[in-house]
Amino acid sequence: MAKVYKAEFYITDANGEYQGTDDIKERIEESTAFRWALVHVSDVKESKEFEWDDDLKINNIAATTEDYEEYFKGR
């Protein structure tokens, strides 16, 4: 039987490797991790640019959704 999964996650581009939201969508949809699945990225939101620091909460494996959402407040 077929199923559809909806996944919500955050991608942190600490080194400026991605060229914007379209680049993110394309890389996810073409990822070999989903080789046997059809992937459609419906939306990508982008925070304002900020200075990376090793002490940021999101530079921790235990970071919470709320820690990431701080970067989208006021947008």
N, CA, C and O atoms as a Tripos MOL2 file, in Angstrom:
@<TRIPOS>MOLECULE
protein
  300   299    75     0     0
PROTEIN
NO_CHARGES

@<TRIPOS>ATOM
      1 N           0.8330   -1.1860    0.0000 N.3       1 MET1
      2 CA          0.0000    0.0000    0.0000 C.3       1 MET1
      3 C           0.8800    1.2520    0.0000 C.2       1 MET1
      4 O           1.9540    1.2670    0.6020 O.2       1 MET1
      5 N           0.4290    2.2650   -0.6580 N.am      2 ALA2
      6 CA          1.1700    3.5320   -0.7330 C.3       2 ALA2
      7 C           0.8350    4.4280    0.4530 C.2       2 ALA2
      8 O          -0.2410    4.3270    1.0430 O.2       2 ALA2
      9 N           1.7640    5.2930    0.7830 N.am      3 LYS3
     10 CA          1.5680    6.3020    1.8250 C.3       3 LYS3
     11 C           2.2540    7.5830    1.4010 C.2       3 LYS3
     12 O           3.1710    7.5720    0.5790 O.2       3 LYS3
     13 N           1.8040    8.6800    1.9680 N.am      4 VAL4
     14 CA          2.4680    9.9650    1.8080 C.3       4 VAL4
     15 C           2.8930   10.4110    3.2020 C.2       4 VAL4
     16 O           2.1040   10.3460    4.1450 O.2       4 VAL4
     17 N           4.1380   10.8620    3.3340 N.am      5 TYR5
     18 CA          4.6550   11.3750    4.5900 C.3       5 TYR5
     19 C           4.9280   12.8650    4.4420 C.2       5 TYR5
     20 O           5.4230   13.3140    3.4080 O.2       5 TYR5
     21 N           4.6080   13.6120    5.4600 N.am      6 LYS6
     22 CA          4.9440   15.0380    5.4790 C.3       6 LYS6
     23 C           6.0070   15.2280    6.5450 C.2       6 LYS6
     24 O           5.7830   14.9110    7.7130 O.2       6 LYS6
     25 N           7.1530   15.7370    6.1540 N.am      7 ALA7
     26 CA          8.2530   15.9530    7.0850 C.3       7 ALA7
     27 C           8.5600   17.4390    7.1810 C.2       7 ALA7
     28 O           8.6590   18.1280    6.1660 O.2       7 ALA7
     29 N           8.7070   17.9180    8.3800 N.am      8 GLU8
     30 CA          9.1220   19.3050    8.5980 C.3       8 GLU8
     31 C          10.4670   19.2690    9.2940 C.2       8 GLU8
     32 O          10.6220   18.6000   10.3160 O.2       8 GLU8
     33 N          11.4500   19.9890    8.7460 N.am      9 PHE9
     34 CA         12.7740   20.0070    9.3390 C.3       9 PHE9
     35 C          13.4610   21.3170    9.0140 C.2       9 PHE9
     36 O          12.9900   22.0850    8.1750 O.2       9 PHE9
     37 N          14.5580   21.5630    9.6710 N.am     10 TYR10
     38 CA         15.3270   22.7870    9.4860 C.3      10 TYR10
     39 C          16.6840   22.4450    8.8960 C.2      10 TYR10
     40 O          17.3100   21.4560    9.2770 O.2      10 TYR10
     41 N          17.1270   23.2680    7.9700 N.am     11 ILE11
     42 CA         18.4510   23.1290    7.3790 C.3      11 ILE11
     43 C          19.2250   24.3910    7.7470 C.2      11 ILE11
     44 O          18.7770   25.5010    7.4580 O.2      11 ILE11
     45 N          20.3720   24.2300    8.3760 N.am     12 THR12
     46 CA         21.2070   25.3720    8.7300 C.3      12 THR12
     47 C          22.3850   25.4200    7.7650 C.2      12 THR12
     48 O          23.1880   24.4880    7.6980 O.2      12 THR12
     49 N          22.4760   26.5110    7.0270 N.am     13 ASP13
     50 CA         23.5570   26.7040    6.0640 C.3      13 ASP13
     51 C          24.6020   27.6230    6.6920 C.2      13 ASP13
     52 O          24.6760   28.8060    6.3610 O.2      13 ASP13
     53 N          25.4020   27.0790    7.5910 N.am     14 ALA14
     54 CA         26.3740   27.8690    8.3570 C.3      14 ALA14
     55 C          27.4750   28.4620    7.4870 C.2      14 ALA14
     56 O          28.0990   29.4510    7.8720 O.2      14 ALA14
     57 N          27.7220   27.8710    6.3190 N.am     15 ASN15
     58 CA         28.8250   28.3300    5.4670 C.3      15 ASN15
     59 C          28.3820   28.9910    4.1700 C.2      15 ASN15
     60 O          29.2130   29.2680    3.3040 O.2      15 ASN15
     61 N          27.0870   29.2490    4.0220 N.am     16 GLY16
     62 CA         26.6020   29.9190    2.8140 C.3      16 GLY16
     63 C          26.7370   29.0920    1.5530 C.2      16 GLY16
     64 O          27.0360   29.6310    0.4880 O.2      16 GLY16
     65 N          26.5200   27.7760    1.6580 N.am     17 GLU17
     66 CA         26.6720   26.8660    0.5180 C.3      17 GLU17
     67 C          25.4870   26.9100   -0.4500 C.2      17 GLU17
     68 O          25.6530   26.6680   -1.6460 O.2      17 GLU17
     69 N          24.2990   27.2160    0.0630 N.am     18 TYR18
     70 CA         23.0940   27.1850   -0.7720 C.3      18 TYR18
     71 C          22.8400   28.5480   -1.3950 C.2      18 TYR18
     72 O          23.1850   29.5820   -0.8230 O.2      18 TYR18
     73 N          22.2340   28.5370   -2.5710 N.am     19 GLN19
     74 CA         21.9800   29.7630   -3.3250 C.3      19 GLN19
     75 C          20.5170   30.1880   -3.2260 C.2      19 GLN19
     76 O          19.9490   30.6780   -4.2030 O.2      19 GLN19
     77 N          19.9090   30.0090   -2.0730 N.am     20 GLY20
     78 CA         18.5310   30.4430   -1.8720 C.3      20 GLY20
     79 C          17.5520   29.2810   -1.8010 C.2      20 GLY20
     80 O          17.9430   28.1140   -1.8280 O.2      20 GLY20
     81 N          16.2750   29.6240   -1.7090 N.am     21 THR21
     82 CA         15.2420   28.6200   -1.4710 C.3      21 THR21
     83 C          15.0520   27.6550   -2.6360 C.2      21 THR21
     84 O          14.7740   26.4760   -2.4140 O.2      21 THR21
     85 N          15.1940   28.1220   -3.8570 N.am     22 ASP22
     86 CA         15.0480   27.2170   -5.0050 C.3      22 ASP22
     87 C          16.1590   26.1580   -5.0110 C.2      22 ASP22
     88 O          15.9140   25.0030   -5.3580 O.2      22 ASP22
     89 N          17.3530   26.5470   -4.6330 N.am     23 ASP23
     90 CA         18.4730   25.6110   -4.5470 C.3      23 ASP23
     91 C          18.1930   24.5490   -3.4870 C.2      23 ASP23
     92 O          18.4580   23.3670   -3.7050 O.2      23 ASP23
     93 N          17.6620   24.9650   -2.3480 N.am     24 ILE24
     94 CA         17.3120   24.0200   -1.2750 C.3      24 ILE24
     95 C          16.2740   23.0200   -1.7880 C.2      24 ILE24
     96 O          16.4490   21.8120   -1.6280 O.2      24 ILE24
     97 N          15.2000   23.5130   -2.3990 N.am     25 LYS25
     98 CA         14.1440   22.6330   -2.9300 C.3      25 LYS25
     99 C          14.7310   21.6090   -3.8970 C.2      25 LYS25
    100 O          14.4560   20.4140   -3.7980 O.2      25 LYS25
    101 N          15.5370   22.0940   -4.8250 N.am     26 GLU26
    102 CA         16.1180   21.2170   -5.8470 C.3      26 GLU26
    103 C          17.0020   20.1330   -5.2250 C.2      26 GLU26
    104 O          16.9250   18.9690   -5.6160 O.2      26 GLU26
    105 N          17.8220   20.5090   -4.2790 N.am     27 ARG27
    106 CA         18.7280   19.5330   -3.6590 C.3      27 ARG27
    107 C          17.9680   18.4750   -2.8650 C.2      27 ARG27
    108 O          18.3620   17.3090   -2.8520 O.2      27 ARG27
    109 N          16.8920   18.8690   -2.2080 N.am     28 ILE28
    110 CA         16.0810   17.8890   -1.4720 C.3      28 ILE28
    111 C          15.3910   16.9510   -2.4480 C.2      28 ILE28
    112 O          15.4320   15.7320   -2.2760 O.2      28 ILE28
    113 N          14.7590   17.5110   -3.4680 N.am     29 GLU29
    114 CA         14.0080   16.6930   -4.4210 C.3      29 GLU29
    115 C          14.9080   15.7390   -5.2010 C.2      29 GLU29
    116 O          14.4570   14.6710   -5.6140 O.2      29 GLU29
    117 N          16.1760   16.1070   -5.4100 N.am     30 GLU30
    118 CA         17.0920   15.2620   -6.1700 C.3      30 GLU30
    119 C          18.0070   14.4110   -5.2860 C.2      30 GLU30
    120 O          18.8950   13.7270   -5.7970 O.2      30 GLU30
    121 N          17.8020   14.4450   -3.9820 N.am     31 SER31
    122 CA         18.6630   13.7210   -3.0450 C.3      31 SER31
    123 C          18.5950   12.2170   -3.2730 C.2      31 SER31
    124 O          17.5180   11.6500   -3.4570 O.2      31 SER31
    125 N          19.7570   11.5850   -3.2560 N.am     32 THR32
    126 CA         19.7860   10.1320   -3.4060 C.3      32 THR32
    127 C          19.2180    9.4260   -2.1810 C.2      32 THR32
    128 O          18.9180    8.2330   -2.2380 O.2      32 THR32
    129 N          19.0680   10.1460   -1.0800 N.am     33 ALA33
    130 CA         18.4530    9.5570    0.1160 C.3      33 ALA33
    131 C          17.0020    9.1440   -0.1650 C.2      33 ALA33
    132 O          16.4660    8.2500    0.4900 O.2      33 ALA33
    133 N          16.3820    9.7960   -1.1330 N.am     34 PHE34
    134 CA         14.9960    9.4910   -1.4950 C.3      34 PHE34
    135 C          14.9230    8.8290   -2.8740 C.2      34 PHE34
    136 O          13.9680    9.0400   -3.6210 O.2      34 PHE34
    137 N          15.9170    8.0450   -3.1960 N.am     35 ARG35
    138 CA         16.0500    7.4290   -4.5140 C.3      35 ARG35
    139 C          14.7860    6.6840   -4.9610 C.2      35 ARG35
    140 O          14.4420    6.7140   -6.1420 O.2      35 ARG35
    141 N          14.1020    6.0260   -4.0420 N.am     36 TRP36
    142 CA         12.9420    5.2070   -4.4070 C.3      36 TRP36
    143 C          11.6350    5.8970   -4.0740 C.2      36 TRP36
    144 O          10.5980    5.2380   -4.0000 O.2      36 TRP36
    145 N          11.6570    7.2000   -3.8700 N.am     37 ALA37
    146 CA         10.4420    7.9400   -3.5150 C.3      37 ALA37
    147 C          10.2750    9.1420   -4.4420 C.2      37 ALA37
    148 O          11.2470    9.6380   -5.0130 O.2      37 ALA37
    149 N           9.0660    9.5900   -4.5820 N.am     38 LEU38
    150 CA          8.7790   10.8390   -5.2840 C.3      38 LEU38
    151 C           8.7150   11.9240   -4.2170 C.2      38 LEU38
    152 O           7.9140   11.8280   -3.2880 O.2      38 LEU38
    153 N           9.5340   12.9400   -4.3360 N.am     39 VAL39
    154 CA          9.6080   13.9890   -3.3250 C.3      39 VAL39
    155 C           9.1690   15.3070   -3.9450 C.2      39 VAL39
    156 O           9.6350   15.6910   -5.0180 O.2      39 VAL39
    157 N           8.2720   15.9880   -3.2570 N.am     40 HIS40
    158 CA          7.8170   17.3190   -3.6660 C.3      40 HIS40
    159 C           8.0150   18.2580   -2.4830 C.2      40 HIS40
    160 O           7.4620   18.0160   -1.4100 O.2      40 HIS40
    161 N           8.7760   19.3020   -2.6550 N.am     41 VAL41
    162 CA          8.9770   20.3020   -1.6110 C.3      41 VAL41
    163 C           7.9870   21.4260   -1.8720 C.2      41 VAL41
    164 O           8.0760   22.1190   -2.8860 O.2      41 VAL41
    165 N           7.0440   21.6050   -0.9540 N.am     42 SER42
    166 CA          5.9870   22.5910   -1.1820 C.3      42 SER42
    167 C           6.3730   24.0020   -0.7680 C.2      42 SER42
    168 O           5.8860   24.9700   -1.3520 O.2      42 SER42
    169 N           7.2400   24.1340    0.2290 N.am     43 ASP43
    170 CA          7.5540   25.4660    0.7120 C.3      43 ASP43
    171 C           8.8950   25.4590    1.4400 C.2      43 ASP43
    172 O           9.2190   24.5160    2.1620 O.2      43 ASP43
    173 N           9.6560   26.5070    1.2420 N.am     44 VAL44
    174 CA         10.8980   26.7080    1.9820 C.3      44 VAL44
    175 C          10.8910   28.1550    2.4550 C.2      44 VAL44
    176 O          10.7250   29.0760    1.6550 O.2      44 VAL44
    177 N          11.0710   28.3490    3.7470 N.am     45 LYS45
    178 CA         11.1590   29.6910    4.3090 C.3      45 LYS45
    179 C          12.6240   29.9850    4.6060 C.2      45 LYS45
    180 O          13.4220   29.0760    4.8320 O.2      45 LYS45
    181 N          12.9600   31.2640    4.6000 N.am     46 GLU46
    182 CA         14.3520   31.6700    4.7620 C.3      46 GLU46
    183 C          14.4410   32.7270    5.8560 C.2      46 GLU46
    184 O          13.6560   33.6750    5.8610 O.2      46 GLU46
    185 N          15.3860   32.5790    6.7820 N.am     47 SER47
    186 CA         15.5790   33.5820    7.8320 C.3      47 SER47
    187 C          16.4030   34.7390    7.2770 C.2      47 SER47
    188 O          16.9320   34.6700    6.1670 O.2      47 SER47
    189 N          16.4990   35.7910    8.0610 N.am     48 LYS48
    190 CA         17.4460   36.8560    7.7300 C.3      48 LYS48
    191 C          18.8500   36.3020    7.9420 C.2      48 LYS48
    192 O          19.0350   35.3570    8.7090 O.2      48 LYS48
    193 N          19.8290   36.8790    7.2750 N.am     49 GLU49
    194 CA         21.2170   36.4590    7.4780 C.3      49 GLU49
    195 C          21.6460   36.8380    8.8880 C.2      49 GLU49
    196 O          21.1990   37.8440    9.4380 O.2      49 GLU49
    197 N          22.5230   36.0170    9.4630 N.am     50 PHE50
    198 CA         23.0470   36.2980   10.7910 C.3      50 PHE50
    199 C          24.4670   35.7620   10.8810 C.2      50 PHE50
    200 O          24.8750   34.9160   10.0860 O.2      50 PHE50
    201 N          25.1990   36.2540   11.8390 N.am     51 GLU51
    202 CA         26.5810   35.8300   12.0540 C.3      51 GLU51
    203 C          26.5810   34.4980   12.7970 C.2      51 GLU51
    204 O          25.9530   34.3770   13.8490 O.2      51 GLU51
    205 N          27.2790   33.5000   12.2610 N.am     52 TRP52
    206 CA         27.3590   32.1820   12.8900 C.3      52 TRP52
    207 C          28.3130   32.2490   14.0760 C.2      52 TRP52
    208 O          29.3560   32.9020   14.0270 O.2      52 TRP52
    209 N          27.9310   31.5630   15.1280 N.am     53 ASP53
    210 CA         28.7580   31.4820   16.3230 C.3      53 ASP53
    211 C          28.6200   30.0800   16.8830 C.2      53 ASP53
    212 O          27.5140   29.5420   16.9310 O.2      53 ASP53
    213 N          29.7070   29.4870   17.3020 N.am     54 ASP54
    214 CA         29.6650   28.1160   17.8250 C.3      54 ASP54
    215 C          28.7990   27.9740   19.0700 C.2      54 ASP54
    216 O          28.3820   26.8640   19.4030 O.2      54 ASP54
    217 N          28.5220   29.0710   19.7600 N.am     55 ASP55
    218 CA         27.7180   29.0130   20.9770 C.3      55 ASP55
    219 C          26.2140   29.1420   20.7340 C.2      55 ASP55
    220 O          25.4460   29.1620   21.6960 O.2      55 ASP55
    221 N          25.7770   29.2280   19.4960 N.am     56 LEU56
    222 CA         24.3450   29.3390   19.2070 C.3      56 LEU56
    223 C          23.6170   28.0660   19.6330 C.2      56 LEU56
    224 O          24.1610   26.9650   19.5480 O.2      56 LEU56
    225 N          22.3840   28.2360   20.0920 N.am     57 LYS57
    226 CA         21.5950   27.0680   20.5020 C.3      57 LYS57
    227 C          21.4150   26.0750   19.3620 C.2      57 LYS57
    228 O          21.3840   24.8660   19.5910 O.2      57 LYS57
    229 N          21.2960   26.5770   18.1280 N.am     58 ILE58
    230 CA         21.0590   25.6700   17.0010 C.3      58 ILE58
    231 C          22.3220   24.9340   16.5660 C.2      58 ILE58
    232 O          22.2730   24.1040   15.6590 O.2      58 ILE58
    233 N          23.4390   25.2280   17.1960 N.am     59 ASN59
    234 CA         24.6660   24.4850   16.9370 C.3      59 ASN59
    235 C          24.8180   23.3840   17.9920 C.2      59 ASN59
    236 O          25.9200   23.1020   18.4630 O.2      59 ASN59
    237 N          23.7150   22.7860   18.3410 N.am     60 ASN60
    238 CA         23.6700   21.7590   19.3770 C.3      60 ASN60
    239 C          22.6920   20.6810   18.9270 C.2      60 ASN60
    240 O          21.5900   20.9940   18.4770 O.2      60 ASN60
    241 N          23.0740   19.4440   19.0400 N.am     61 ILE61
    242 CA         22.2230   18.3460   18.5970 C.3      61 ILE61
    243 C          20.8900   18.3150   19.3450 C.2      61 ILE61
    244 O          19.9070   17.7720   18.8390 O.2      61 ILE61
    245 N          20.8530   18.8920   20.5450 N.am     62 ALA62
    246 CA         19.6290   18.9120   21.3420 C.3      62 ALA62
    247 C          18.7950   20.1760   21.1020 C.2      62 ALA62
    248 O          17.8760   20.4600   21.8710 O.2      62 ALA62
    249 N          19.1020   20.9380   20.0460 N.am     63 ALA63
    250 CA         18.3270   22.1490   19.7490 C.3      63 ALA63
    251 C          16.8660   21.7840   19.5270 C.2      63 ALA63
    252 O          16.5500   20.7430   18.9520 O.2      63 ALA63
    253 N          15.9900   22.6520   19.9890 N.am     64 THR64
    254 CA         14.5550   22.4090   19.8810 C.3      64 THR64
    255 C          13.9660   23.1580   18.6860 C.2      64 THR64
    256 O          14.6160   24.0210   18.0960 O.2      64 THR64
    257 N          12.7520   22.8200   18.3480 N.am     65 THR65
    258 CA         12.0390   23.5550   17.2960 C.3      65 THR65
    259 C          11.9620   25.0250   17.6490 C.2      65 THR65
    260 O          12.1200   25.8820   16.7790 O.2      65 THR65
    261 N          11.7220   25.3250   18.9080 N.am     66 GLU66
    262 CA         11.6350   26.7180   19.3570 C.3      66 GLU66
    263 C          12.9640   27.4520   19.1440 C.2      66 GLU66
    264 O          12.9710   28.6330   18.7980 O.2      66 GLU66
    265 N          14.0900   26.7530   19.3500 N.am     67 ASP67
    266 CA         15.3980   27.3620   19.1090 C.3      67 ASP67
    267 C          15.5360   27.7860   17.6470 C.2      67 ASP67
    268 O          16.0420   28.8710   17.3600 O.2      67 ASP67
    269 N          15.0960   26.9510   16.7410 N.am     68 TYR68
    270 CA         15.1620   27.2790   15.3140 C.3      68 TYR68
    271 C          14.1520   28.3650   14.9450 C.2      68 TYR68
    272 O          14.4500   29.2470   14.1400 O.2      68 TYR68
    273 N          12.9750   28.3010   15.5250 N.am     69 GLU69
    274 CA         11.9290   29.2720   15.1920 C.3      69 GLU69
    275 C          12.3010   30.6950   15.5760 C.2      69 GLU69
    276 O          11.7500   31.6440   15.0170 O.2      69 GLU69
    277 N          13.2300   30.8670   16.5230 N.am     70 GLU70
    278 CA         13.6840   32.2060   16.9070 C.3      70 GLU70
    279 C          14.1990   32.9820   15.6960 C.2      70 GLU70
    280 O          14.1190   34.2100   15.6770 O.2      70 GLU70
    281 N          14.7210   32.2970   14.6990 N.am     71 TYR71
    282 CA         15.2890   32.9390   13.5190 C.3      71 TYR71
    283 C          14.2290   33.4100   12.5210 C.2      71 TYR71
    284 O          14.5460   34.0880   11.5440 O.2      71 TYR71
    285 N          12.9710   33.0450   12.7740 N.am     72 PHE72
    286 CA         11.8920   33.4360   11.8670 C.3      72 PHE72
    287 C          10.9440   34.4510   12.4910 C.2      72 PHE72
    288 O          10.0170   34.9150   11.8270 O.2      72 PHE72
    289 N          11.1560   34.7980   13.7360 N.am     73 LYS73
    290 CA         10.3000   35.7830   14.4030 C.3      73 LYS73
    291 C          10.4620   37.1460   13.7310 C.2      73 LYS73
    292 O          11.5670   37.5570   13.3790 O.2      73 LYS73
    293 N           9.3370   37.8310   13.5650 N.am     74 GLY74
    294 CA          9.3710   39.1570   12.9690 C.3      74 GLY74
    295 C           9.4470   39.1640   11.4680 C.2      74 GLY74
    296 O           9.6560   40.2140   10.8610 O.2      74 GLY74
    297 N           9.2790   37.9960   10.8490 N.am     75 ARG75
    298 CA          9.3370   37.9200    9.3750 C.3      75 ARG75
    299 C           7.9560   37.8260    8.7940 C.2      75 ARG75
    300 O           7.8020   37.7530    7.5750 O.2      75 ARG75
@<TRIPOS>BOND
     1     1     2 1
     2     2     3 1
     3     3     4 2
     4     3     5 am
     5     5     6 1
     6     6     7 1
     7     7     8 2
     8     7     9 am
     9     9    10 1
    10    10    11 1
    11    11    12 2
    12    11    13 am
    13    13    14 1
    14    14    15 1
    15    15    16 2
    16    15    17 am
    17    17    18 1
    18    18    19 1
    19    19    20 2
    20    19    21 am
    21    21    22 1
    22    22    23 1
    23    23    24 2
    24    23    25 am
    25    25    26 1
    26    26    27 1
    27    27    28 2
    28    27    29 am
    29    29    30 1
    30    30    31 1
    31    31    32 2
    32    31    33 am
    33    33    34 1
    34    34    35 1
    35    35    36 2
    36    35    37 am
    37    37    38 1
    38    38    39 1
    39    39    40 2
    40    39    41 am
    41    41    42 1
    42    42    43 1
    43    43    44 2
    44    43    45 am
    45    45    46 1
    46    46    47 1
    47    47    48 2
    48    47    49 am
    49    49    50 1
    50    50    51 1
    51    51    52 2
    52    51    53 am
    53    53    54 1
    54    54    55 1
    55    55    56 2
    56    55    57 am
    57    57    58 1
    58    58    59 1
    59    59    60 2
    60    59    61 am
    61    61    62 1
    62    62    63 1
    63    63    64 2
    64    63    65 am
    65    65    66 1
    66    66    67 1
    67    67    68 2
    68    67    69 am
    69    69    70 1
    70    70    71 1
    71    71    72 2
    72    71    73 am
    73    73    74 1
    74    74    75 1
    75    75    76 2
    76    75    77 am
    77    77    78 1
    78    78    79 1
    79    79    80 2
    80    79    81 am
    81    81    82 1
    82    82    83 1
    83    83    84 2
    84    83    85 am
    85    85    86 1
    86    86    87 1
    87    87    88 2
    88    87    89 am
    89    89    90 1
    90    90    91 1
    91    91    92 2
    92    91    93 am
    93    93    94 1
    94    94    95 1
    95    95    96 2
    96    95    97 am
    97    97    98 1
    98    98    99 1
    99    99   100 2
   100    99   101 am
   101   101   102 1
   102   102   103 1
   103   103   104 2
   104   103   105 am
   105   105   106 1
   106   106   107 1
   107   107   108 2
   108   107   109 am
   109   109   110 1
   110   110   111 1
   111   111   112 2
   112   111   113 am
   113   113   114 1
   114   114   115 1
   115   115   116 2
   116   115   117 am
   117   117   118 1
   118   118   119 1
   119   119   120 2
   120   119   121 am
   121   121   122 1
   122   122   123 1
   123   123   124 2
   124   123   125 am
   125   125   126 1
   126   126   127 1
   127   127   128 2
   128   127   129 am
   129   129   130 1
   130   130   131 1
   131   131   132 2
   132   131   133 am
   133   133   134 1
   134   134   135 1
   135   135   136 2
   136   135   137 am
   137   137   138 1
   138   138   139 1
   139   139   140 2
   140   139   141 am
   141   141   142 1
   142   142   143 1
   143   143   144 2
   144   143   145 am
   145   145   146 1
   146   146   147 1
   147   147   148 2
   148   147   149 am
   149   149   150 1
   150   150   151 1
   151   151   152 2
   152   151   153 am
   153   153   154 1
   154   154   155 1
   155   155   156 2
   156   155   157 am
   157   157   158 1
   158   158   159 1
   159   159   160 2
   160   159   161 am
   161   161   162 1
   162   162   163 1
   163   163   164 2
   164   163   165 am
   165   165   166 1
   166   166   167 1
   167   167   168 2
   168   167   169 am
   169   169   170 1
   170   170   171 1
   171   171   172 2
   172   171   173 am
   173   173   174 1
   174   174   175 1
   175   175   176 2
   176   175   177 am
   177   177   178 1
   178   178   179 1
   179   179   180 2
   180   179   181 am
   181   181   182 1
   182   182   183 1
   183   183   184 2
   184   183   185 am
   185   185   186 1
   186   186   187 1
   187   187   188 2
   188   187   189 am
   189   189   190 1
   190   190   191 1
   191   191   192 2
   192   191   193 am
   193   193   194 1
   194   194   195 1
   195   195   196 2
   196   195   197 am
   197   197   198 1
   198   198   199 1
   199   199   200 2
   200   199   201 am
   201   201   202 1
   202   202   203 1
   203   203   204 2
   204   203   205 am
   205   205   206 1
   206   206   207 1
   207   207   208 2
   208   207   209 am
   209   209   210 1
   210   210   211 1
   211   211   212 2
   212   211   213 am
   213   213   214 1
   214   214   215 1
   215   215   216 2
   216   215   217 am
   217   217   218 1
   218   218   219 1
   219   219   220 2
   220   219   221 am
   221   221   222 1
   222   222   223 1
   223   223   224 2
   224   223   225 am
   225   225   226 1
   226   226   227 1
   227   227   228 2
   228   227   229 am
   229   229   230 1
   230   230   231 1
   231   231   232 2
   232   231   233 am
   233   233   234 1
   234   234   235 1
   235   235   236 2
   236   235   237 am
   237   237   238 1
   238   238   239 1
   239   239   240 2
   240   239   241 am
   241   241   242 1
   242   242   243 1
   243   243   244 2
   244   243   245 am
   245   245   246 1
   246   246   247 1
   247   247   248 2
   248   247   249 am
   249   249   250 1
   250   250   251 1
   251   251   252 2
   252   251   253 am
   253   253   254 1
   254   254   255 1
   255   255   256 2
   256   255   257 am
   257   257   258 1
   258   258   259 1
   259   259   260 2
   260   259   261 am
   261   261   262 1
   262   262   263 1
   263   263   264 2
   264   263   265 am
   265   265   266 1
   266   266   267 1
   267   267   268 2
   268   267   269 am
   269   269   270 1
   270   270   271 1
   271   271   272 2
   272   271   273 am
   273   273   274 1
   274   274   275 1
   275   275   276 2
   276   275   277 am
   277   277   278 1
   278   278   279 1
   279   279   280 2
   280   279   281 am
   281   281   282 1
   282   282   283 1
   283   283   284 2
   284   283   285 am
   285   285   286 1
   286   286   287 1
   287   287   288 2
   288   287   289 am
   289   289   290 1
   290   290   291 1
   291   291   292 2
   292   291   293 am
   293   293   294 1
   294   294   295 1
   295   295   296 2
   296   295   297 am
   297   297   298 1
   298   298   299 1
   299   299   300 2
@<TRIPOS>SUBSTRUCTURE
     1 MET1         2 RESIDUE 1 A MET
     2 ALA2         6 RESIDUE 1 A ALA
     3 LYS3        10 RESIDUE 1 A LYS
     4 VAL4        14 RESIDUE 1 A VAL
     5 TYR5        18 RESIDUE 1 A TYR
     6 LYS6        22 RESIDUE 1 A LYS
     7 ALA7        26 RESIDUE 1 A ALA
     8 GLU8        30 RESIDUE 1 A GLU
     9 PHE9        34 RESIDUE 1 A PHE
    10 TYR10       38 RESIDUE 1 A TYR
    11 ILE11       42 RESIDUE 1 A ILE
    12 THR12       46 RESIDUE 1 A THR
    13 ASP13       50 RESIDUE 1 A ASP
    14 ALA14       54 RESIDUE 1 A ALA
    15 ASN15       58 RESIDUE 1 A ASN
    16 GLY16       62 RESIDUE 1 A GLY
    17 GLU17       66 RESIDUE 1 A GLU
    18 TYR18       70 RESIDUE 1 A TYR
    19 GLN19       74 RESIDUE 1 A GLN
    20 GLY20       78 RESIDUE 1 A GLY
    21 THR21       82 RESIDUE 1 A THR
    22 ASP22       86 RESIDUE 1 A ASP
    23 ASP23       90 RESIDUE 1 A ASP
    24 ILE24       94 RESIDUE 1 A ILE
    25 LYS25       98 RESIDUE 1 A LYS
    26 GLU26      102 RESIDUE 1 A GLU
    27 ARG27      106 RESIDUE 1 A ARG
    28 ILE28      110 RESIDUE 1 A ILE
    29 GLU29      114 RESIDUE 1 A GLU
    30 GLU30      118 RESIDUE 1 A GLU
    31 SER31      122 RESIDUE 1 A SER
    32 THR32      126 RESIDUE 1 A THR
    33 ALA33      130 RESIDUE 1 A ALA
    34 PHE34      134 RESIDUE 1 A PHE
    35 ARG35      138 RESIDUE 1 A ARG
    36 TRP36      142 RESIDUE 1 A TRP
    37 ALA37      146 RESIDUE 1 A ALA
    38 LEU38      150 RESIDUE 1 A LEU
    39 VAL39      154 RESIDUE 1 A VAL
    40 HIS40      158 RESIDUE 1 A HIS
    41 VAL41      162 RESIDUE 1 A VAL
    42 SER42      166 RESIDUE 1 A SER
    43 ASP43      170 RESIDUE 1 A ASP
    44 VAL44      174 RESIDUE 1 A VAL
    45 LYS45      178 RESIDUE 1 A LYS
    46 GLU46      182 RESIDUE 1 A GLU
    47 SER47      186 RESIDUE 1 A SER
    48 LYS48      190 RESIDUE 1 A LYS
    49 GLU49      194 RESIDUE 1 A GLU
    50 PHE50      198 RESIDUE 1 A PHE
    51 GLU51      202 RESIDUE 1 A GLU
    52 TRP52      206 RESIDUE 1 A TRP
    53 ASP53      210 RESIDUE 1 A ASP
    54 ASP54      214 RESIDUE 1 A ASP
    55 ASP55      218 RESIDUE 1 A ASP
    56 LEU56      222 RESIDUE 1 A LEU
    57 LYS57      226 RESIDUE 1 A LYS
    58 ILE58      230 RESIDUE 1 A ILE
    59 ASN59      234 RESIDUE 1 A ASN
    60 ASN60      238 RESIDUE 1 A ASN
    61 ILE61      242 RESIDUE 1 A ILE
    62 ALA62      246 RESIDUE 1 A ALA
    63 ALA63      250 RESIDUE 1 A ALA
    64 THR64      254 RESIDUE 1 A THR
    65 THR65      258 RESIDUE 1 A THR
    66 GLU66      262 RESIDUE 1 A GLU
    67 ASP67      266 RESIDUE 1 A ASP
    68 TYR68      270 RESIDUE 1 A TYR
    69 GLU69      274 RESIDUE 1 A GLU
    70 GLU70      278 RESIDUE 1 A GLU
    71 TYR71      282 RESIDUE 1 A TYR
    72 PHE72      286 RESIDUE 1 A PHE
    73 LYS73      290 RESIDUE 1 A LYS
    74 GLY74      294 RESIDUE 1 A GLY
    75 ARG75      298 RESIDUE 1 A ARG
